[in-house]
Amino acid sequence: MTLNFNQISGMIAALEGLKDTKMPFKLSLILAKNISKLKAEQDFFIERERDFALKYLDFDEKTQQFVQVENGVFKVKPGMEEECRQARAELNEFSVDIDLRMIPVSLIENLDCFTPSNLEALELLINEEE
């Protein structure tokens, strides 16, 4: 399945919220394997973000911080504005193909640990047809 960074982050958050919940072994195994795969992809994306920041954003050696124009908006290195915009657009569109384990609905239908937000974040992983 192809996922973007926001989908990966949402799935990780939902799965992390369930991480300490007691559940059947098979379901726990599926969730644990998915968490590992998703975190690896998240780490890869974060590394791309770091590379982007180092290449395009002004860095203050004295404060050891990226220079902010305003809260959450960073100053781009002079002369790199257009290249930065293009690189940011590419990074925003970044997605990965990832082989995740599907969750049979029969494993979760009798559990009361899932919230609507958990299910929304995990809906791509739930196999309703068994």
trRosetta pair geometry for C-beta under 8 A, 3 or more apart (Angstrom, degrees):
i j d omega theta_ij theta_ji phi_ij phi_ji
1 97 7.2 159 78 -150 25 61
1 98 6.3 -34 66 64 75 72
1 99 7.7 130 16 -101 71 31
1 100 6.2 -42 33 25 119 105
1 124 6.3 133 -180 164 158 123
2 95 5.2 49 175 148 96 127
2 96 7.0 178 -145 89 62 29
2 97 5.3 -34 -90 -92 74 66
2 98 7.8 126 -107 16 27 72
3 7 4.3 -129 -160 89 97 127
3 8 5.2 117 132 -56 128 83
3 11 7.6 -38 -151 -2 153 138
3 41 7.5 74 76 133 118 158
3 95 6.1 178 89 -157 28 91
3 96 6.2 -21 60 59 77 76
3 98 5.9 -33 21 24 114 119
3 124 7.6 152 -90 100 108 165
4 7 5.2 95 52 11 67 102
4 8 7.1 -129 102 -5 34 92
4 93 7.6 -84 -120 -166 120 30
4 94 6.8 115 -143 87 79 56
4 95 4.5 -56 -84 -94 66 92
5 8 5.6 -56 -147 38 33 112
5 9 6.1 32 157 -19 68 107
5 42 7.5 106 -145 -119 79 68
5 45 4.9 149 -106 -167 111 159
5 94 6.3 44 -32 81 107 102
5 95 7.9 -119 -22 -95 62 53
6 9 5.8 -54 -144 38 30 110
6 10 6.2 31 156 -19 64 108
7 10 5.7 -55 -147 37 30 112
7 11 6.3 29 156 -18 64 106
7 124 7.3 25 -169 6 124 151
8 11 5.9 -58 -150 37 28 109
8 12 6.3 28 154 -19 64 107
8 38 5.4 170 -159 -160 87 93
8 41 5.5 -122 -133 101 148 119
8 42 5.4 -177 139 -74 125 87
8 45 7.2 149 65 -3 151 149
8 96 7.7 37 -63 39 137 113
8 98 7.9 98 -99 -1 108 158
9 12 5.7 -55 -147 36 31 111
9 13 6.3 32 155 -20 65 106
9 42 6.6 114 -80 -116 68 119
10 13 5.8 -54 -148 35 30 111
10 14 6.4 27 156 -15 64 107
10 121 4.2 -151 154 -135 97 104
11 14 5.8 -57 -148 39 32 109
11 15 6.0 25 157 -14 67 111
11 34 7.4 -98 159 155 123 117
11 38 5.6 -131 98 -127 118 154
11 121 5.5 173 -87 159 43 97
11 122 6.3 104 -127 -92 81 64
11 124 7.7 -63 -84 50 125 112
11 125 7.2 106 -134 -25 122 130
12 15 5.8 -60 -143 43 28 107
12 16 5.9 31 158 -23 66 108
12 35 6.9 100 -128 -136 72 72
12 38 5.1 -170 -73 129 92 130
12 39 6.4 112 -118 -75 126 71
12 42 6.1 9 -46 -50 155 151
13 16 5.8 -52 -141 35 26 111
13 17 6.5 31 155 -23 60 106
13 121 6.6 -109 71 -146 93 163
14 17 5.8 -56 -155 31 30 114
14 18 6.9 14 152 -8 62 109
14 117 7.1 -157 -102 128 101 77
14 118 4.6 132 -155 -137 104 62
14 121 3.6 177 -39 84 141 138
14 122 5.3 -145 120 -41 151 98
15 18 5.8 -65 -153 42 36 104
15 19 6.6 67 146 -62 66 85
15 31 5.6 171 -146 -166 104 97
15 34 6.4 -149 -107 99 154 110
15 35 5.0 -167 136 -84 141 95
15 38 7.2 130 28 43 150 151
15 122 7.3 117 -61 -86 81 115
16 19 5.3 -17 -153 -24 39 123
16 35 7.3 119 -68 -128 66 120
17 115 8.0 -54 132 20 145 117
17 118 6.3 -127 81 -94 131 107
18 21 4.9 -57 -166 21 65 126
18 23 7.6 8 173 -19 109 140
18 31 6.5 -95 99 -157 124 154
18 113 6.1 102 -129 137 95 123
18 114 7.5 3 -93 -89 128 68
18 118 6.6 92 -50 -140 116 136
19 31 7.7 -166 -100 139 56 126
19 35 7.2 74 -99 -94 105 158
21 113 4.5 95 -163 -152 153 155
23 27 4.7 -76 136 86 122 127
23 28 5.4 158 74 -57 94 87
23 31 7.8 65 65 5 142 142
23 111 6.1 6 -121 -112 107 144
23 113 6.8 -98 -72 26 113 149
24 27 4.7 83 66 13 88 106
24 28 6.8 -156 94 -8 41 90
24 107 6.2 -122 56 -154 132 92
25 28 5.6 -61 -147 38 29 112
25 29 6.2 31 157 -22 67 107
26 29 5.7 -53 -149 34 30 114
26 30 6.5 31 153 -18 63 104
26 107 6.2 -115 94 -118 108 134
27 30 5.7 -52 -148 35 33 111
27 31 6.3 29 156 -15 66 108
27 103 6.9 54 -133 -142 85 102
27 107 4.4 163 -77 165 109 125
27 108 6.7 132 -126 -68 138 79
27 111 7.8 175 154 -41 174 151
28 31 5.9 -59 -146 41 29 108
28 32 6.1 30 156 -21 66 109
29 32 5.8 -54 -142 36 27 111
29 33 6.4 25 159 -16 63 107
30 33 6.1 -59 -151 37 26 107
30 34 6.3 23 154 -16 63 111
30 101 4.5 -136 -146 109 86 134
30 102 7.8 -58 -157 83 132 28
30 103 5.7 139 130 -94 148 78
30 107 7.6 88 22 107 145 167
31 34 5.7 -59 -147 39 31 110
31 35 6.2 36 154 -25 66 104
31 103 7.6 39 -66 -91 79 121
32 35 5.7 -50 -147 31 30 113
32 36 6.7 31 154 -19 62 104
33 36 5.9 -54 -154 34 32 112
33 37 6.5 25 154 -13 66 108
33 101 5.5 59 83 -3 127 132
34 37 5.9 -58 -147 41 33 107
34 38 5.9 29 158 -17 69 111
34 100 5.1 51 -121 -153 98 102
34 101 5.7 -112 -58 39 97 89
34 125 6.8 32 -127 -128 157 147
35 38 6.0 -60 -143 41 26 108
35 39 6.1 26 160 -20 64 110
36 39 6.0 -58 -145 36 24 109
36 40 6.6 27 156 -21 61 105
37 40 5.8 -54 -153 31 31 113
37 41 6.8 24 153 -12 64 105
37 98 5.9 133 154 -173 118 116
37 99 7.3 -112 -151 70 155 62
37 100 6.1 -170 83 -96 145 76
38 41 5.8 -58 -152 40 34 108
38 42 6.1 36 150 -21 68 107
38 98 7.3 84 -88 167 59 161
38 100 7.4 36 -57 -99 94 120
39 42 5.3 -52 -142 38 34 115
39 43 6.2 40 155 -22 66 102
40 43 5.8 -51 -150 34 29 113
40 44 6.6 33 149 -21 61 104
41 44 5.4 -49 -150 32 36 116
41 45 6.5 35 152 -18 66 103
41 96 5.2 -155 -145 60 125 157
41 98 5.8 -52 -57 -84 151 137
42 45 5.7 -54 -150 36 33 110
42 46 6.3 34 152 -20 66 106
43 46 5.6 -53 -145 36 31 113
43 47 6.5 37 152 -22 63 103
44 47 5.7 -54 -155 32 30 114
44 48 6.8 31 148 -18 63 102
44 96 7.5 82 81 -73 139 151
45 48 5.5 -52 -153 34 37 112
45 49 6.5 42 147 -21 67 101
45 94 6.5 149 -123 113 100 139
45 96 7.9 -115 -60 -23 104 126
46 49 5.3 -47 -150 33 37 117
46 50 6.5 40 150 -21 65 102
47 50 5.6 -50 -149 33 33 114
47 51 6.5 35 151 -18 64 103
48 51 5.6 -52 -148 37 33 113
48 52 6.3 39 150 -23 64 104
48 91 6.3 173 136 -127 117 104
48 94 6.8 142 104 -116 162 168
49 52 5.6 -53 -151 34 31 115
49 53 6.4 30 153 -19 65 105
49 91 7.0 113 -91 -169 64 137
50 53 5.8 -53 -148 35 31 111
50 54 6.3 28 155 -16 65 108
51 54 5.9 -57 -146 39 29 110
51 55 6.2 23 158 -16 65 112
52 55 6.1 -67 -149 39 25 106
52 56 6.0 -24 173 19 65 117
52 57 7.9 57 129 -12 69 103
52 87 6.0 168 -132 142 102 121
52 88 7.2 110 -170 -87 137 63
52 91 5.8 0 -78 -72 154 155
53 56 6.9 -80 -131 53 18 82
53 57 4.8 -30 -161 23 64 129
53 66 6.1 -79 -172 -83 112 145
53 74 7.6 -15 -135 122 92 172
54 57 7.5 -21 -59 44 12 88
54 59 7.4 7 -127 -47 56 140
55 80 7.9 -168 141 -172 78 152
55 87 7.5 -108 91 171 131 172
56 76 5.7 -34 164 -141 91 87
56 77 6.0 -139 -169 14 39 101
56 80 5.4 -160 -135 132 77 135
56 83 7.2 -157 -108 102 112 93
56 84 4.1 126 -159 -109 136 105
56 87 6.4 -169 -51 64 146 144
56 88 7.9 -123 90 -51 169 94
57 66 4.8 4 137 -149 133 122
57 67 7.3 -177 168 41 89 75
57 74 4.7 -11 -137 143 125 134
57 75 6.7 105 -159 76 75 54
57 76 6.3 -66 -104 -108 52 45
57 77 6.8 163 -158 -30 3 83
57 84 7.9 110 -61 -132 62 134
58 66 6.7 114 79 -163 56 69
58 67 4.1 -24 94 30 112 123
58 74 7.3 -174 40 169 78 90
58 75 4.3 -21 26 94 125 107
58 76 7.0 79 -19 126 88 6
58 77 5.6 147 -68 -80 70 61
59 65 7.5 -178 -152 98 65 27
59 66 5.6 -47 -100 -102 66 59
59 67 7.0 -145 -90 -13 14 85
60 63 4.5 24 102 36 124 99
60 64 7.2 -64 90 -10 76 16
60 65 5.6 -2 49 61 107 72
60 66 7.5 138 9 -138 81 10
60 67 5.4 108 -36 -68 102 89
61 64 7.1 18 -166 -75 30 55
65 68 7.8 -41 143 -16 116 94
66 74 5.0 -13 141 -137 122 128
66 75 7.7 -177 164 42 82 76
67 74 6.6 107 79 -160 54 75
67 75 4.3 -29 98 33 108 122
68 71 6.7 37 167 -99 141 23
68 72 7.2 59 -143 11 122 17
68 73 6.3 100 -163 71 80 53
68 74 5.7 -58 -103 -100 57 56
68 75 7.0 -175 -121 -14 7 86
69 73 4.8 -55 56 107 101 103
69 74 6.8 115 0 -172 86 7
69 75 5.2 126 -53 -69 90 80
70 73 4.8 26 54 41 81 116
76 80 5.7 -141 164 81 103 92
76 81 5.3 115 100 -96 148 64
76 84 4.8 -126 -138 11 132 172
77 80 4.5 35 74 23 94 131
77 84 7.7 154 37 -59 80 132
80 83 5.1 -66 -164 55 70 112
80 84 5.1 80 133 -35 89 104
81 84 5.7 -60 -147 35 23 113
81 85 6.5 25 155 -22 62 103
82 85 5.6 -49 -149 30 33 113
82 86 6.6 30 154 -15 64 105
83 86 5.8 -56 -151 38 32 110
83 87 6.2 30 153 -17 66 109
84 87 5.7 -56 -144 40 30 110
84 88 6.1 33 156 -22 66 107
85 88 5.8 -55 -147 35 27 112
85 89 6.5 29 153 -20 62 105
86 89 5.7 -53 -150 33 31 112
86 90 6.5 30 152 -17 64 105
87 90 5.7 -54 -150 37 33 112
87 91 6.2 33 152 -19 66 107
88 91 5.6 -55 -147 38 31 112
88 92 6.2 35 153 -22 65 105
89 92 5.7 -52 -147 34 30 113
89 93 6.5 18 155 -10 62 109
90 93 5.9 -65 -150 43 30 104
90 94 6.9 60 146 -56 62 85
91 94 5.4 -19 -158 -20 39 121
100 125 6.0 -74 127 -109 133 103
101 125 7.6 42 89 -157 53 106
102 125 6.0 180 -131 -172 49 59
102 126 7.4 102 -169 -143 81 8
102 127 4.2 56 161 -37 127 120
103 107 6.1 -113 -176 62 82 124
103 108 6.1 35 155 -22 121 128
103 122 7.0 5 21 164 144 122
103 125 5.1 52 5 136 103 96
103 126 5.1 -38 71 -104 103 57
103 127 6.4 172 71 13 42 81
104 107 5.0 93 72 -5 86 102
104 108 7.9 164 92 5 52 86
104 127 5.4 -37 -100 68 47 108
104 130 5.3 60 -149 -99 109 118
105 108 6.2 -77 -154 50 42 93
105 109 5.5 53 156 -50 80 105
105 126 5.9 67 -80 -180 81 99
105 127 6.5 -127 -22 84 80 54
105 128 5.0 48 -38 -116 141 50
105 130 6.8 -124 38 -38 88 112
106 109 6.1 -35 -125 10 28 116
106 130 5.9 12 -16 -52 117 163
107 111 8.0 3 140 -14 57 123
108 111 5.2 -64 -155 30 56 118
108 114 6.2 49 -178 -29 117 145
108 126 7.2 -75 40 -123 145 111
111 114 6.2 82 99 -8 104 98
113 118 7.9 -23 125 51 70 175
114 118 4.7 -135 -153 84 73 134
114 119 5.4 75 166 -54 120 94
115 118 4.7 104 49 1 72 101
115 119 7.2 -144 91 -1 40 86
116 119 5.7 -57 -146 41 34 109
116 120 6.1 38 154 -24 67 105
117 120 5.5 -49 -143 34 34 115
117 121 6.4 31 158 -15 64 105
118 121 6.1 -64 -154 39 27 106
118 122 6.0 -1 159 4 66 118
119 122 5.9 -70 -136 53 29 97
119 123 6.2 61 158 -68 65 82
119 126 7.2 6 -152 -33 81 151
120 123 5.9 -18 -149 -25 27 115
122 125 4.9 -58 -175 43 80 114
122 126 6.0 82 127 -35 92 99
123 126 5.7 -53 -143 25 38 112
127 130 6.6 102 121 -78 105 70
